[in-house]
Amino acid sequence: MRNLLLVVVILLALAGVAFSQGIRWTIVNWKVRHDFPQVQGISPKEVAEWTKDAKRDQPVLLDVRTKAEYDVSHIHGAQRVEPGSEASAIELAKGRPIVTYCSVGYRSGAFAKKLDEAGYKNVHNMSGSIFQWANDGYPVESDGHPVQKVHPYNEEWGKLLKEPLRAKVPPAGKGM
C-alpha cells in the first residue's frame, strides 16, 4: 500500500509539471498571436515536413537569437539575425518563403512582423520556436555537427525546454 501511495504521489507531481508547462506554452503562444496577429504561424512539424519536401520551394530559416544562443545550437541551414534588427538586415526576394524562430517565438514574431510590414509576403513564425522544435525531437546542430543541447535563454524561460536539452551556459537575457 505504501508503494502504491508513493507511485500515485510521483505520478501526480509529474502530471502537475506537465500541466504547468502546458499552461505556460498556452500563455506564450497566446501572447505571440496577440502581439503579432498579422504574422502567420507554423508548427515545428510543418517546418520539418516542408524542409524535407524537395518538391516545394524551400524556406529561408531565420534564427532571431543572439550569437551566444545560436552558437550552442540552431536548426540546420538557419541564418542568424540579431534580435531587434530591422527588415533591411536581410536581402531576400519579397516572395521567398521565410520561417523565423527564436527561443519561444516572441523575438522571431517581432521580426516576422517587421518583414511583413516591409513587403515580405510569405513569412511564417514557428510556434514554440527552437524550444518546441527540440522538445519534439527534431535535430539541432552546431558548427555543422549534431548536438543535443539548446541555449535555455535564461533560467525562467528555459523551463519550457525539456531539462535534458538545456545547455549549461550563462543566461542570454531576461525577457522573451
VOPAGU-2260 file (C-alpha; in pm, 1 decimal, decimal comma):
REM VOPAGU-2260
SITE   aa  ch    i         X         Y         Z
SITE  MET   A    0       0,0       0,0       0,0
SITE  ARG   A    1     281,7     238,8      86,3
SITE  ASN   A    2     449,0     177,2    -251,8
SITE  LEU   A    3     120,4     241,3    -431,2
SITE  LEU   A    4      80,8     571,7    -246,9
SITE  LEU   A    5     435,8     670,6    -342,2
SITE  VAL   A    6     367,3     589,1    -708,5
SITE  VAL   A    7      45,5     794,9    -701,0
SITE  VAL   A    8     227,7    1093,3    -546,0
SITE  ILE   A    9     504,5    1074,4    -807,4
SITE  LEU   A   10     253,6    1049,0   -1093,4
SITE  LEU   A   11      57,1    1346,3    -960,4
SITE  ALA   A   12     378,2    1551,0    -930,7
SITE  LEU   A   13     477,0    1463,9   -1287,5
SITE  ALA   A   14     127,9    1549,1   -1412,4
SITE  GLY   A   15     149,7    1883,1   -1231,6
SITE  VAL   A   16     477,9    1965,9   -1406,6
SITE  ALA   A   17     339,4    1865,5   -1746,7
SITE  PHE   A   18      19,1    2061,4   -1680,6
SITE  SER   A   19     208,9    2373,5   -1572,1
SITE  GLN   A   20     430,8    2357,2   -1882,0
SITE  GLY   A   21     116,6    2321,5   -2092,4
SITE  ILE   A   22     -27,3    2631,9   -1926,3
SITE  ARG   A   23     299,0    2821,9   -1982,8
SITE  TRP   A   24     309,5    2727,5   -2352,3
SITE  THR   A   25     -55,6    2824,9   -2388,0
SITE  ILE   A   26      21,1    3168,2   -2244,3
SITE  VAL   A   27     335,5    3216,9   -2455,1
SITE  ASN   A   28     160,5    3114,0   -2777,0
SITE  TRP   A   29    -138,5    3337,0   -2696,3
SITE  LYS   A   30      93,9    3634,0   -2630,8
SITE  VAL   A   31     274,2    3585,0   -2963,3
SITE  ARG   A   32     -54,2    3558,8   -3157,1
SITE  HIS   A   33    -198,0    3857,2   -2967,6
SITE  ASP   A   34     100,9    4086,9   -3024,8
SITE  PHE   A   35     164,6    3982,2   -3386,8
SITE  PRO   A   36    -178,6    3888,9   -3529,7
SITE  GLN   A   37     -74,8    3955,0   -3889,9
SITE  VAL   A   38     209,9    3700,2   -3868,4
SITE  GLN   A   39     128,3    3355,1   -3995,8
SITE  GLY   A   40     221,7    3075,2   -3754,9
SITE  ILE   A   41     362,5    2739,0   -3848,9
SITE  SER   A   42     429,7    2436,4   -3628,3
SITE  PRO   A   43     767,2    2265,6   -3590,6
SITE  LYS   A   44     615,0    1955,3   -3751,8
SITE  GLU   A   45     505,6    2158,0   -4055,9
SITE  VAL   A   46     853,4    2313,4   -4085,0
SITE  ALA   A   47    1021,0    1971,6   -4060,7
SITE  GLU   A   48     792,5    1829,5   -4330,5
SITE  TRP   A   49     841,3    2135,9   -4552,6
SITE  THR   A   50    1220,3    2122,2   -4533,9
SITE  LYS   A   51    1214,5    1752,2   -4629,7
SITE  ASP   A   52     987,4    1806,8   -4931,2
SITE  ALA   A   53    1215,6    1859,1   -5231,9
SITE  LYS   A   54     912,4    1946,2   -5448,5
SITE  ARG   A   55     840,7    2263,4   -5250,4
SITE  ASP   A   56    1028,0    2593,4   -5266,1
SITE  GLN   A   57    1242,2    2571,5   -4952,1
SITE  PRO   A   58    1204,6    2837,3   -4683,3
SITE  VAL   A   59    1486,7    3051,7   -4558,1
SITE  LEU   A   60    1516,3    2976,9   -4186,3
SITE  LEU   A   61    1596,2    3289,7   -3985,4
SITE  ASP   A   62    1719,9    3235,6   -3630,0
SITE  VAL   A   63    1639,8    3552,9   -3435,6
SITE  ARG   A   64    1860,7    3490,2   -3131,9
SITE  THR   A   65    2191,2    3618,5   -3003,2
SITE  LYS   A   66    2520,3    3480,3   -3129,5
SITE  ALA   A   67    2571,3    3301,9   -2795,8
SITE  GLU   A   68    2235,9    3125,2   -2833,2
SITE  TYR   A   69    2294,7    3039,3   -3199,4
SITE  ASP   A   70    2643,6    2905,6   -3127,3
SITE  VAL   A   71    2508,2    2648,6   -2879,6
SITE  SER   A   72    2273,9    2511,0   -3145,2
SITE  HIS   A   73    2041,6    2601,8   -3428,7
SITE  ILE   A   74    1832,2    2435,7   -3696,2
SITE  HIS   A   75    2026,8    2308,0   -3996,3
SITE  GLY   A   76    2073,8    2577,6   -4259,3
SITE  ALA   A   77    1942,5    2862,0   -4044,7
SITE  GLN   A   78    2081,9    3212,5   -4086,6
SITE  ARG   A   79    2116,1    3420,9   -3772,4
SITE  VAL   A   80    1954,8    3762,6   -3743,7
SITE  GLU   A   81    2032,5    3978,0   -3441,3
SITE  PRO   A   82    1721,2    4029,8   -3223,8
SITE  GLY   A   83    1578,3    4378,3   -3270,6
SITE  SER   A   84    1713,0    4406,5   -3626,0
SITE  GLU   A   85    1520,7    4586,6   -3896,1
SITE  ALA   A   86    1390,3    4404,5   -4203,6
SITE  SER   A   87    1675,3    4562,3   -4401,4
SITE  ALA   A   88    1910,0    4322,8   -4216,9
SITE  ILE   A   89    1823,0    4059,9   -4477,0
SITE  GLU   A   90    1830,1    4070,2   -4854,8
SITE  LEU   A   91    1583,2    3821,8   -4998,2
SITE  ALA   A   92    1324,1    3826,9   -5272,8
SITE  LYS   A   93     994,7    3954,1   -5128,6
SITE  GLY   A   94     812,3    3635,1   -5233,3
SITE  ARG   A   95    1069,2    3390,4   -5097,3
SITE  PRO   A   96     925,1    3175,5   -4817,6
SITE  ILE   A   97    1070,5    3264,3   -4477,7
SITE  VAL   A   98    1036,1    3090,8   -4141,2
SITE  THR   A   99    1150,3    3283,4   -3835,8
SITE  TYR   A  100    1224,9    3131,5   -3497,2
SITE  CYS   A  101    1392,5    3224,3   -3168,4
SITE  SER   A  102    1367,0    3054,3   -2828,1
SITE  VAL   A  103     988,3    3053,0   -2777,8
SITE  GLY   A  104     857,5    3264,1   -3067,1
SITE  TYR   A  105     833,4    3621,3   -2940,6
SITE  ARG   A  106    1152,0    3780,1   -3078,9
SITE  SER   A  107    1100,8    3597,4   -3407,5
SITE  GLY   A  108     736,3    3711,1   -3413,8
SITE  ALA   A  109     852,2    4072,0   -3379,6
SITE  PHE   A  110    1098,6    4025,2   -3667,0
SITE  ALA   A  111     837,3    3847,9   -3880,7
SITE  LYS   A  112     607,3    4147,4   -3825,7
SITE  LYS   A  113     882,8    4380,7   -3949,5
SITE  LEU   A  114     931,5    4160,8   -4256,8
SITE  ASP   A  115     558,7    4164,8   -4326,5
SITE  GLU   A  116     549,1    4543,7   -4294,0
SITE  ALA   A  117     848,7    4568,4   -4530,8
SITE  GLY   A  118     656,7    4381,1   -4802,2
SITE  TYR   A  119     768,4    4021,2   -4749,8
SITE  LYS   A  120     453,0    3819,4   -4815,0
SITE  ASN   A  121     545,8    3458,7   -4743,0
SITE  VAL   A  122     661,1    3487,0   -4381,1
SITE  HIS   A  123     586,5    3235,3   -4105,6
SITE  ASN   A  124     684,4    3237,8   -3739,2
SITE  MET   A  125     746,5    2890,7   -3593,4
SITE  SER   A  126     525,6    2842,5   -3289,5
SITE  GLY   A  127     725,0    2738,2   -2985,8
SITE  SER   A  128    1037,6    2811,1   -3191,3
SITE  ILE   A  129    1357,8    2615,4   -3121,9
SITE  PHE   A  130    1242,5    2509,7   -2773,4
SITE  GLN   A  131     937,5    2332,0   -2915,7
SITE  TRP   A  132    1140,8    2205,2   -3213,5
SITE  ALA   A  133    1391,1    2039,7   -2978,2
SITE  ASN   A  134    1122,2    1924,6   -2731,7
SITE  ASP   A  135     951,5    1748,3   -3024,4
SITE  GLY   A  136    1274,4    1562,6   -3104,5
SITE  TYR   A  137    1380,4    1744,6   -3419,7
SITE  PRO   A  138    1757,2    1781,7   -3471,8
SITE  VAL   A  139    1974,3    2079,6   -3387,4
SITE  GLU   A  140    2336,2    2137,9   -3476,9
SITE  SER   A  141    2640,9    2348,6   -3405,0
SITE  ASP   A  142    2929,0    2400,9   -3645,8
SITE  GLY   A  143    2765,9    2152,7   -3884,1
SITE  HIS   A  144    2756,3    1872,6   -3624,9
SITE  PRO   A  145    2451,0    1731,3   -3448,7
SITE  VAL   A  146    2421,9    1833,9   -3082,5
SITE  GLN   A  147    2171,0    1755,7   -2809,3
SITE  LYS   A  148    2150,2    2089,0   -2624,1
SITE  VAL   A  149    1977,1    2422,6   -2675,0
SITE  HIS   A  150    2061,4    2753,4   -2509,9
SITE  PRO   A  151    1791,3    2799,1   -2240,0
SITE  TYR   A  152    1782,6    3182,4   -2282,2
SITE  ASN   A  153    1750,7    3226,5   -1906,1
SITE  GLU   A  154    1651,3    3018,5   -1606,1
SITE  GLU   A  155    1279,4    3100,2   -1617,6
SITE  TRP   A  156    1222,3    3068,4   -1992,9
SITE  GLY   A  157    1448,3    2763,5   -2003,4
SITE  LYS   A  158    1184,3    2576,3   -1803,1
SITE  LEU   A  159     986,9    2547,8   -2126,6
SITE  LEU   A  160    1272,4    2339,1   -2266,1
SITE  LYS   A  161    1292,6    1977,3   -2152,7
SITE  GLU   A  162    1560,7    1956,3   -1884,4
SITE  PRO   A  163    1795,5    1715,8   -2071,3
SITE  LEU   A  164    1802,4    1960,8   -2364,0
SITE  ARG   A  165    1906,7    2266,2   -2159,5
SITE  ALA   A  166    2267,7    2370,0   -2217,8
SITE  LYS   A  167    2463,1    2486,4   -1914,6
SITE  VAL   A  168    2554,1    2839,3   -2023,8
SITE  PRO   A  169    2538,8    3193,1   -1887,7
SITE  PRO   A  170    2190,5    3343,7   -1936,0
SITE  ALA   A  171    2124,3    3546,0   -2253,6
SITE  GLY   A  172    1851,8    3774,3   -2123,4
SITE  LYS   A  173    1554,4    3837,1   -1901,6
SITE  GLY   A  174    1261,7    3878,5   -2143,6
SITE  MET   A  175    1112,9    3661,2   -2414,4
